[in-house]
């Protein structure tokens, strides 16, 4: 079985449909100027090991509509399970 993994992602886009939203997430990168010389920036650390990717979720739960906004960052934990 694979090991757990934590990713740090940012919401890039929310497309609103009738009764649902398609929310797209991508790995973080530094947005506000250059990385520090010592490289000690959390987004830099995550981007080093997960430099690219994307996933989308179609959300139809009424309690979650409007919750996710572009620019918000999230930790996403991938924990192995069985089907």
Z-matrix of the N, CA and C atoms (Angstrom, degrees):
N
C 1 1.453
C 2 1.525 1 108.80
N 3 1.307 2 117.58 1 144.71
C 4 1.461 3 122.39 2 -178.57
C 5 1.525 4 111.29 3 -73.52
N 6 1.322 5 115.09 4 164.69
C 7 1.459 6 121.77 5 -179.59
C 8 1.529 7 110.18 6 -86.64
N 9 1.329 8 116.81 7 155.05
C 10 1.465 9 119.78 8 174.08
C 11 1.531 10 110.37 9 -63.86
N 12 1.299 11 116.52 10 154.28
C 13 1.460 12 122.00 11 178.42
C 14 1.519 13 108.82 12 -140.85
N 15 1.312 14 116.93 13 142.29
C 16 1.456 15 121.52 14 173.16
C 17 1.521 16 108.09 15 -113.46
N 18 1.311 17 115.81 16 131.72
C 19 1.457 18 122.44 17 175.96
C 20 1.524 19 108.20 18 -117.64
N 21 1.317 20 115.90 19 153.71
C 22 1.462 21 120.72 20 172.54
C 23 1.517 22 105.97 21 -116.65
N 24 1.332 23 115.34 22 121.05
C 25 1.455 24 120.89 23 -175.01
C 26 1.526 25 109.85 24 -126.35
N 27 1.315 26 113.84 25 161.82
C 28 1.458 27 120.51 26 176.08
C 29 1.523 28 108.15 27 -123.83
N 30 1.317 29 115.45 28 140.32
C 31 1.462 30 120.77 29 175.20
C 32 1.524 31 107.32 30 -71.97
N 33 1.303 32 116.59 31 120.38
C 34 1.472 33 121.07 32 -177.78
C 35 1.524 34 113.29 33 -99.22
N 36 1.330 35 116.14 34 -30.90
C 37 1.461 36 117.99 35 -174.09
C 38 1.520 37 110.47 36 -156.54
N 39 1.315 38 115.82 37 142.84
C 40 1.457 39 122.08 38 173.83
C 41 1.522 40 107.30 39 -128.71
N 42 1.326 41 115.61 40 117.57
C 43 1.463 42 120.70 41 175.89
C 44 1.516 43 107.11 42 -104.28
N 45 1.324 44 115.73 43 123.30
C 46 1.462 45 121.61 44 -175.97
C 47 1.524 46 109.39 45 -96.02
N 48 1.322 47 114.65 46 130.25
C 49 1.459 48 122.69 47 175.08
C 50 1.524 49 107.31 48 -122.47
N 51 1.293 50 116.65 49 172.49
C 52 1.464 51 120.16 50 177.91
C 53 1.524 52 109.51 51 -67.94
N 54 1.314 53 116.30 52 110.18
C 55 1.455 54 121.59 53 177.47
C 56 1.515 55 115.94 54 81.36
N 57 1.349 56 117.93 55 6.41
C 58 1.461 57 120.36 56 178.97
C 59 1.525 58 110.59 57 -158.61
N 60 1.327 59 114.87 58 168.55
C 61 1.465 60 121.97 59 175.56
C 62 1.518 61 108.52 60 -139.24
N 63 1.326 62 116.43 61 142.24
C 64 1.451 63 121.60 62 172.04
C 65 1.530 64 106.83 63 -103.59
N 66 1.341 65 116.39 64 114.35
C 67 1.459 66 122.42 65 -174.76
C 68 1.527 67 108.38 66 -109.12
N 69 1.339 68 117.05 67 125.77
C 70 1.458 69 122.56 68 -177.95
C 71 1.525 70 109.87 69 -109.37
N 72 1.335 71 115.22 70 132.81
C 73 1.460 72 122.82 71 179.70
C 74 1.520 73 109.70 72 -120.47
N 75 1.350 74 115.81 73 146.38
C 76 1.465 75 122.02 74 175.88
C 77 1.524 76 108.45 75 -137.08
N 78 1.347 77 117.54 76 157.11
C 79 1.460 78 119.34 77 177.24
C 80 1.526 79 111.45 78 -59.53
N 81 1.325 80 115.37 79 151.83
C 82 1.462 81 120.88 80 -179.09
C 83 1.524 82 111.63 81 -72.38
N 84 1.301 83 114.55 82 158.54
C 85 1.462 84 123.57 83 167.55
C 86 1.523 85 105.97 84 -150.32
N 87 1.303 86 116.09 85 161.99
C 88 1.462 87 119.18 86 -178.63
C 89 1.528 88 109.16 87 -69.69
N 90 1.324 89 116.39 88 132.64
C 91 1.464 90 121.45 89 -175.54
C 92 1.530 91 113.04 90 -110.81
N 93 1.328 92 117.32 91 -19.48
C 94 1.469 93 119.97 92 -168.50
C 95 1.522 94 112.65 93 -114.89
N 96 1.321 95 116.59 94 63.80
C 97 1.458 96 119.89 95 177.56
C 98 1.514 97 111.83 96 99.04
N 99 1.333 98 115.94 97 -175.43
C 100 1.463 99 120.06 98 -175.94
C 101 1.529 100 112.41 99 -71.76
N 102 1.326 101 114.67 100 158.18
C 103 1.461 102 119.89 101 173.48
C 104 1.520 103 108.92 102 -68.12
N 105 1.339 104 118.09 103 149.72
C 106 1.459 105 119.93 104 175.83
C 107 1.532 106 110.25 105 -64.24
N 108 1.328 107 116.82 106 152.81
C 109 1.460 108 121.79 107 -176.65
C 110 1.524 109 112.40 108 -57.82
N 111 1.330 110 117.41 109 -32.70
C 112 1.463 111 119.97 110 -178.93
C 113 1.528 112 112.69 111 -81.92
N 114 1.354 113 117.33 112 -5.13
C 115 1.453 114 121.67 113 178.89
C 116 1.515 115 114.25 114 73.36
N 117 1.327 116 117.41 115 5.61
C 118 1.461 117 121.12 116 -176.00
C 119 1.522 118 111.02 117 -85.87
N 120 1.290 119 114.59 118 77.34
C 121 1.457 120 123.29 119 176.60
C 122 1.528 121 105.55 120 -134.90
N 123 1.332 122 117.99 121 129.53
C 124 1.461 123 119.59 122 -175.08
C 125 1.525 124 112.08 123 -58.20
N 126 1.324 125 117.56 124 -42.86
C 127 1.467 126 119.30 125 -179.85
C 128 1.524 127 110.91 126 -63.98
N 129 1.330 128 117.09 127 -36.77
C 130 1.460 129 120.97 128 177.37
C 131 1.525 130 110.16 129 -62.64
N 132 1.325 131 116.80 130 -41.37
C 133 1.459 132 120.84 131 -179.90
C 134 1.528 133 110.54 132 -63.23
N 135 1.316 134 117.65 133 -45.34
C 136 1.470 135 120.02 134 178.43
C 137 1.526 136 110.82 135 -67.02
N 138 1.329 137 118.11 136 -41.87
C 139 1.461 138 121.42 137 -177.45
C 140 1.529 139 112.05 138 -65.80
N 141 1.326 140 116.77 139 -29.77
C 142 1.460 141 120.74 140 179.78
C 143 1.532 142 110.93 141 -61.12
N 144 1.323 143 116.78 142 -39.82
C 145 1.463 144 120.60 143 -174.70
C 146 1.528 145 113.49 144 -99.55
N 147 1.308 146 118.93 145 -15.94
C 148 1.470 147 123.26 146 175.15
C 149 1.525 148 107.76 147 -136.99
N 150 1.351 149 116.61 148 71.24
C 151 1.456 150 119.71 149 -170.97
C 152 1.523 151 115.97 150 -72.56
N 153 1.327 152 118.04 151 -18.71
C 154 1.453 153 118.11 152 179.74
C 155 1.517 154 109.94 153 -153.06
N 156 1.300 155 115.28 154 161.72
C 157 1.449 156 121.41 155 179.17
C 158 1.514 157 110.27 156 152.00
N 159 1.302 158 115.39 157 176.61
C 160 1.454 159 120.48 158 179.78
C 161 1.520 160 108.47 159 -169.17
N 162 1.323 161 116.14 160 143.56
C 163 1.452 162 120.44 161 168.82
C 164 1.515 163 108.96 162 -146.20
N 165 1.315 164 114.75 163 151.73
C 166 1.463 165 122.03 164 -179.26
C 167 1.513 166 109.53 165 -126.23
N 168 1.309 167 114.84 166 146.65
C 169 1.456 168 121.61 167 175.63
C 170 1.517 169 108.20 168 -124.77
N 171 1.314 170 116.62 169 132.46
C 172 1.454 171 121.10 170 171.45
C 173 1.519 172 106.32 171 -92.87
N 174 1.303 173 116.48 172 113.29
C 175 1.457 174 122.39 173 -175.59
C 176 1.517 175 108.70 174 -102.52
N 177 1.329 176 115.44 175 123.67
C 178 1.464 177 121.19 176 178.48
C 179 1.519 178 111.79 177 -119.43
N 180 1.331 179 117.43 178 0.60
C 181 1.465 180 121.94 179 178.35
C 182 1.527 181 108.56 180 -73.78
N 183 1.328 182 119.54 181 114.60
C 184 1.466 183 121.15 182 -177.55
C 185 1.531 184 113.68 183 -55.02
N 186 1.339 185 117.65 184 -30.79
C 187 1.465 186 120.91 185 -179.67
C 188 1.526 187 112.10 186 -70.11
N 189 1.331 188 118.33 187 -17.71
C 190 1.465 189 121.68 188 -178.27
C 191 1.521 190 113.60 189 -104.07
N 192 1.318 191 118.35 190 -8.28
C 193 1.467 192 120.48 191 179.65
C 194 1.520 193 109.48 192 -65.11
N 195 1.318 194 115.68 193 129.95
C 196 1.460 195 121.03 194 179.46
C 197 1.516 196 114.49 195 84.45
N 198 1.338 197 117.93 196 -0.82
C 199 1.469 198 121.22 197 -178.00
C 200 1.523 199 111.42 198 -77.71
N 201 1.328 200 117.49 199 -42.02
C 202 1.462 201 121.71 200 -175.99
C 203 1.523 202 110.06 201 -90.47
N 204 1.341 203 115.48 202 130.99
C 205 1.464 204 121.83 203 -177.54
C 206 1.524 205 109.42 204 -125.91
N 207 1.333 206 118.12 205 143.92
C 208 1.458 207 120.47 206 175.39
C 209 1.535 208 110.57 207 -55.59
N 210 1.340 209 114.20 208 137.37
C 211 1.455 210 120.65 209 179.68
C 212 1.520 211 114.46 210 97.12
N 213 1.337 212 117.85 211 -15.82
C 214 1.460 213 120.53 212 177.47
C 215 1.531 214 109.27 213 -76.55
N 216 1.340 215 116.03 214 139.58
C 217 1.464 216 121.29 215 178.63
C 218 1.527 217 109.93 216 -105.85
N 219 1.338 218 114.77 217 149.09
C 220 1.462 219 121.42 218 -178.04
C 221 1.522 220 109.77 219 -142.94
N 222 1.322 221 115.91 220 148.97
C 223 1.454 222 121.44 221 165.68
C 224 1.524 223 106.50 222 -89.19
N 225 1.314 224 116.48 223 137.20
C 226 1.455 225 121.98 224 176.30
C 227 1.516 226 107.44 225 -123.11
N 228 1.309 227 116.80 226 122.17
C 229 1.457 228 121.80 227 179.56
C 230 1.514 229 110.24 228 -100.58
N 231 1.332 230 115.43 229 127.75
C 232 1.453 231 122.71 230 176.11
C 233 1.524 232 106.68 231 -104.40
N 234 1.309 233 116.47 232 108.78
C 235 1.446 234 122.69 233 -177.89
C 236 1.521 235 109.30 234 -116.24
N 237 1.329 236 117.95 235 123.86
C 238 1.462 237 120.03 236 -178.87
C 239 1.525 238 112.41 237 -58.10
N 240 1.312 239 115.67 238 144.56
C 241 1.458 240 122.69 239 177.47
C 242 1.515 241 108.50 240 -150.61
N 243 1.284 242 116.93 241 -179.81
C 244 1.474 243 120.38 242 174.67
C 245 1.521 244 108.44 243 -104.65
N 246 1.323 245 115.94 244 159.20
C 247 1.468 246 120.26 245 178.92
C 248 1.507 247 111.11 246 -76.58
